Amino acid sequence: MAFNQADRDFPKPQQIASIKNIEDAWNDSNDSKGTGSARGVDGETAYKFTGRLQTNFQEIRQQLVEGTYKFNKLRAFPVEKKPGKHRIICIPTIRDRLVQRLILRSLTWDSKRGKERDRLQTQTKISYGVRKGKEQSVHGAIKAAIKYRNQYGWVIKTDISQFFDQIPRKKLKKLVSARLGTSSLVPLINKAIDCELETPKDDDLQDIINTNGIKPKVGLRQGMPLSPLLSNLILNKFDRKAERKGLKLIRYADDIIAFASNETEAEEIFAFIDAELRKIELGVPALGEGEKSEIVPPNKPVIFLGVSIYKKKNGQYDRKIPDATFEKAKDKVRDHKDLFWNLKKGYSYADVVRRLKDIPEGYSSAFGDCTNLSSLLDLLKKESIEVKEYLISSIFGEELYAGLSDEEKEFLGF
C-alpha cells in the first residue's frame, strides 16, 4: 500500500509530518494517556510505543515524507449489542491510529489560529457527533430534539441501514478529491478508505464478520479515527438538501430523527429521507411500528440516542432514562456477584469495588440531564451494596459479615 505512480502527482506531506504536529496528535489521543489499550494486528501496545516515542515519531515522519507509509490491516473486535447480535469494531495499530489522527487534526484544526476548521466542508446545522464541543455532542443532539418536539409533536425516527459497511468508496474518494484538490493528504486518506480487516483465524469471528455484512472493497471500516469525519462527508449532500428544504431534522452519524406537524407531513419527510439516501447508494429500513423506521405520534415517547423523549403532565417534552436501560444497568452491577465471573475477567475484590463505583459515574455522565437519573443511581447503590455483601458473606461466612463494624464495612467499600 505504498504510494504508486499516480500518487506522485501530489506533493509530499512535509508540513503535516512535522515532529511538532505528530507530537500534538499523539498528546491529543487516548493512547498517550494510557486509556487507549486496544492492540492492532502487530500486537504493539501504547506502553511499548511510548517506550521509544521520539524514535517512532521520526520513523513515521520519514515514511510520510518519502511516501512509503503503509497502513496495516485492521483487527476485528466483536462487541455484543444483545444476545447473538454483535457489532464489529475494526482496530488499527497504534501508529496507524496516530497517522489518522494527524490527518484528522489537519482537516479539522487550524493550529496557527488555534481554532476549528472545516477543510472537507462537512459542517451543517443538522449534523452532530464529529465536531468538538458540548453543543455537537450526544447531549447537544438530544437538547435540539427536545426543542423541536416541543414545537412539532410528530416524530420520524430511522437509521441508515448498515451505514459504515455500505459507504461507496469510489464516491467517497471523489468527494475527498473535490474538496482537497492536489493536497498531500489525498493519497493518505484514500489508503485509509481502502483499509481492510485481517482475516481472522477464528471461524466464529469470521461468521460474525460475514453476518454483519462486512465485505472487502466495500464500506468504511468503523473504528478508524478518520471514519466519523469521512462518513459525514458522504452524507453532506443529504444534509444540505434537508437544510434547504427547511426540515427540522437531526442526524447523529447514522441515527436520524425529524419532526413534523402532522402524520401526512411526517410520511412525506420519511419519503424524502429514503429517496435522497438511495441516490448515494444508502438506504433506511421500511416503516413499521416498533421498527427501526417509525412515525411516532405526539402522545408516544420516542427513544433517540439511548434517551426517551416523553411528554410530561404539563404538556412539555423532556428526557428520561428508558426502562430497558434500568434493567441493563442493574445486570451490569449484578454480574459482579458471581465470584467465578470476576475471576474469569481478572477482577480482584478491590477491582469490583472500584467498578461498582465507576458504573454509576458512567451513567451520571451519559444521562446527567434526565429527569429520572436519581432513581437509577439509587437502584445502582442498592444493588452494589447487595453485591459486596454477597461476596464477603460467601467468602468469609454470614456470621463474620454480620459482626463487622461500620468502620470495617466502610474500609471494605460499603
Secondary structure, DSSP 8 states (H G I E B T S, - for coil): ----GGGGGS---TTTT-HHHHHHHHHTSHHHHT------TT---HHHHHHTHHHHHHHHHHHHHHT------BEEEEEEEETTEEEEEEE--HHHHHHHHHHHHHHHEETTTTEE--TT----SSEESSSSSGGGSHHHHHHHHHHHHTT--EEEEEE-TTHHHH--HHHHHHHHHHHHTT-THHHHHHHHHT--B---S-HHHHHHHHHTT--TTSS--TTSTTHHHHHHHHTHHHHHHHHHTT-EEEEETTEEEEEESSHHHHHHHHHHHHHHHHTTT-----B-TTSSBEEE-TTS-EEETTEEEEE-TTS-EEEE--HHHHHHHHHHHHGGG-HHHHHHHT--HHHHHHHHHHHHHHHHHHSTT-TTHHHHHHHHHHHHHHHHHHHHHHHH-HHHHHT--HHHHHHTT-
